[in-house]
Amino acid sequence: MPDPPAGTLVIGRVVRAHGIHGSVIVSALTDQPRFEVGRTVLLDDGTELEIRHATPYKGKLLVAFTGVSDRSGAEALRRRSLHIRREDAGEPPVGSVWAVDLEGLPVRRPDGTQLGVVAAVLANPAHDILVVRDPEDREFQIPMVSAFLDPLTPGATEIVARPIPGLVPE
């Protein structure tokens, strides 16, 4: 699968086609209302799609896109990620930050020692995980829990981490 378009937020994943008129079942990956009629979403390869119809369906969403009018068009969307541009997302809920805003931020210890830079944020059922790349181009992961990270705030310019021994390369 292609990398997600830069500067976007993933909002859902197409599970499968539904029926013969181009509709798909979507698993929403956000609790924010993002599947409004007329909204433009991006596929993981950057292709734009306009939402023509969206309604709840058995714990997921039944979605139709303009220009996708048959089963084969819907099948071509199977397992594809749906994204919106960061600037279209608005502000995150109070006490939250968008993962895309963390990418590229420096990560340091409380004493100021640089650990690296956030390369990605992995969605995980228990809690998200920061993927950090150190100056030697090694990657390691830090769970996004208060035991390891100071609170994150919108507009932050760095992340302060308190890793336990063995969590980060020495």
C-alpha positions as CSV (number, residue, x, y, z in Angstrom):
1,M,0.0,0.0,0.0
2,P,1.2,3.5,-0.7
3,D,2.3,5.8,2.1
4,P,-0.5,8.2,3.3
5,P,-0.5,11.6,1.6
6,A,1.7,14.0,3.6
7,G,-0.2,16.4,5.9
8,T,-3.3,14.3,6.1
9,L,-5.3,12.5,8.9
10,V,-6.6,9.0,8.3
11,I,-10.4,8.9,9.1
12,G,-11.4,5.5,7.9
13,R,-10.7,2.3,6.0
14,V,-12.8,0.7,3.3
15,V,-13.8,-2.8,4.5
16,R,-15.6,-4.1,1.4
17,A,-18.0,-3.3,-1.4
18,H,-21.7,-3.4,-0.7
19,G,-24.3,-4.1,-3.4
20,I,-24.0,-3.4,-7.1
21,H,-24.3,0.4,-7.2
22,G,-20.8,1.4,-6.0
23,S,-21.3,1.7,-2.2
24,V,-18.7,0.5,0.3
25,I,-18.7,-0.4,4.0
26,V,-16.2,1.9,5.9
27,S,-14.8,1.4,9.3
28,A,-14.5,4.9,10.8
29,L,-11.2,5.5,12.6
30,T,-12.4,8.8,14.2
31,D,-15.1,9.7,16.6
32,Q,-15.4,13.1,14.9
33,P,-18.0,13.6,12.2
34,R,-16.0,13.3,9.0
35,F,-18.2,11.6,6.5
36,E,-20.5,14.4,5.5
37,V,-22.1,14.5,2.1
38,G,-20.0,16.8,-0.2
39,R,-16.8,16.3,1.8
40,T,-13.7,15.5,-0.3
41,V,-11.6,12.6,1.1
42,L,-8.3,11.3,-0.2
43,L,-7.3,7.7,-0.8
44,D,-3.9,6.5,0.4
45,D,-2.5,7.3,-3.1
46,G,-3.8,10.9,-3.0
47,T,-6.8,10.3,-5.3
48,E,-9.7,12.6,-4.3
49,L,-13.2,11.3,-3.8
50,E,-16.3,13.2,-2.9
51,I,-18.8,11.7,-0.5
52,R,-22.2,11.3,-2.2
53,H,-24.0,9.5,0.6
54,A,-23.1,8.2,4.1
55,T,-25.2,6.5,6.7
56,P,-24.6,4.3,9.7
57,Y,-24.7,0.5,8.9
58,K,-24.2,-2.3,11.4
59,G,-21.6,-0.4,13.5
60,K,-19.8,0.9,10.5
61,L,-20.8,3.3,7.7
62,L,-22.3,2.7,4.3
63,V,-20.7,5.2,2.0
64,A,-21.1,6.1,-1.7
65,F,-18.7,8.3,-3.6
66,T,-19.3,10.5,-6.7
67,G,-17.9,8.7,-9.7
68,V,-18.0,5.2,-8.2
69,S,-21.2,3.7,-9.6
70,D,-20.7,0.0,-9.8
71,R,-19.5,-3.0,-7.9
72,S,-16.1,-3.1,-9.7
73,G,-15.4,0.5,-8.8
74,A,-16.3,-0.2,-5.2
75,E,-14.1,-3.4,-5.1
76,A,-11.2,-1.3,-6.3
77,L,-11.5,0.7,-3.0
78,R,-11.3,-2.4,-0.8
79,R,-8.8,-2.1,2.1
80,R,-7.9,1.5,1.1
81,S,-7.4,4.2,3.7
82,L,-9.5,7.4,3.6
83,H,-7.8,10.6,4.6
84,I,-8.6,14.3,5.0
85,R,-6.2,17.2,4.7
86,R,-4.9,18.5,8.1
87,E,-6.1,22.0,7.3
88,D,-9.7,20.6,6.9
89,A,-9.6,18.9,10.2
90,G,-10.0,21.9,12.5
91,E,-8.7,21.8,16.0
92,P,-8.4,18.5,17.9
93,P,-10.8,17.8,20.8
94,V,-9.7,19.4,24.1
95,G,-6.8,17.5,25.6
96,S,-5.9,15.9,22.3
97,V,-3.4,16.5,19.5
98,W,-3.5,15.2,15.9
99,A,-0.8,12.6,15.2
100,V,0.3,14.3,12.0
101,D,1.2,17.4,14.2
102,L,3.7,15.3,16.2
103,E,5.7,14.0,13.2
104,G,9.0,15.8,12.9
105,L,9.0,17.0,16.5
106,P,12.2,16.6,18.5
107,V,12.1,14.1,21.4
108,R,14.3,14.8,24.4
109,R,14.7,13.7,28.0
110,P,13.8,16.0,30.9
111,D,17.5,17.0,31.2
112,G,17.5,18.2,27.6
113,T,19.3,15.2,26.0
114,Q,18.1,14.7,22.5
115,L,16.6,11.2,21.8
116,G,15.6,11.8,18.2
117,V,12.7,13.0,16.1
118,V,9.2,11.6,15.7
119,A,9.1,9.6,12.5
120,A,5.5,8.3,12.8
121,V,2.7,7.6,15.2
122,L,1.3,4.1,15.2
123,A,-2.3,3.6,16.1
124,N,-2.6,0.8,18.6
125,P,-5.8,-0.4,20.4
126,A,-4.3,0.1,23.9
127,H,-2.6,3.4,23.2
128,D,-0.8,5.1,20.3
129,I,3.0,4.6,19.9
130,L,5.6,7.2,18.9
131,V,8.2,5.9,16.4
132,V,11.3,7.9,17.0
133,R,14.4,8.0,14.8
134,D,17.6,8.8,16.6
135,P,20.6,10.8,15.1
136,E,22.2,7.5,14.1
137,D,19.1,6.7,12.0
138,R,17.9,3.9,14.4
139,E,14.2,3.6,15.1
140,F,12.6,2.8,18.5
141,Q,9.2,3.1,19.9
142,I,7.8,4.9,22.9
143,P,4.3,4.1,24.2
144,M,2.2,7.3,24.4
145,V,1.3,7.0,28.0
146,S,1.9,9.4,30.9
147,A,4.4,7.0,32.5
148,F,6.8,7.8,29.5
149,L,5.7,11.2,28.1
150,D,4.9,14.6,29.5
151,P,1.5,15.8,28.5
152,L,1.2,16.7,24.8
153,T,-0.4,20.0,23.9
154,P,-1.5,21.5,20.6
155,G,1.2,23.6,19.1
156,A,4.0,21.8,21.1
157,T,7.5,22.3,19.6
158,E,9.0,19.2,21.3
159,I,8.2,16.1,23.2
160,V,9.6,15.3,26.6
161,A,10.1,11.6,27.2
162,R,11.1,9.6,30.4
163,P,12.0,6.2,28.9
164,I,12.9,3.3,31.2
165,P,16.2,1.5,30.7
166,G,16.2,-0.6,27.6
167,L,13.3,1.3,25.9
168,V,15.7,3.5,23.8
169,P,19.1,2.7,22.2
170,E,22.1,3.8,24.3
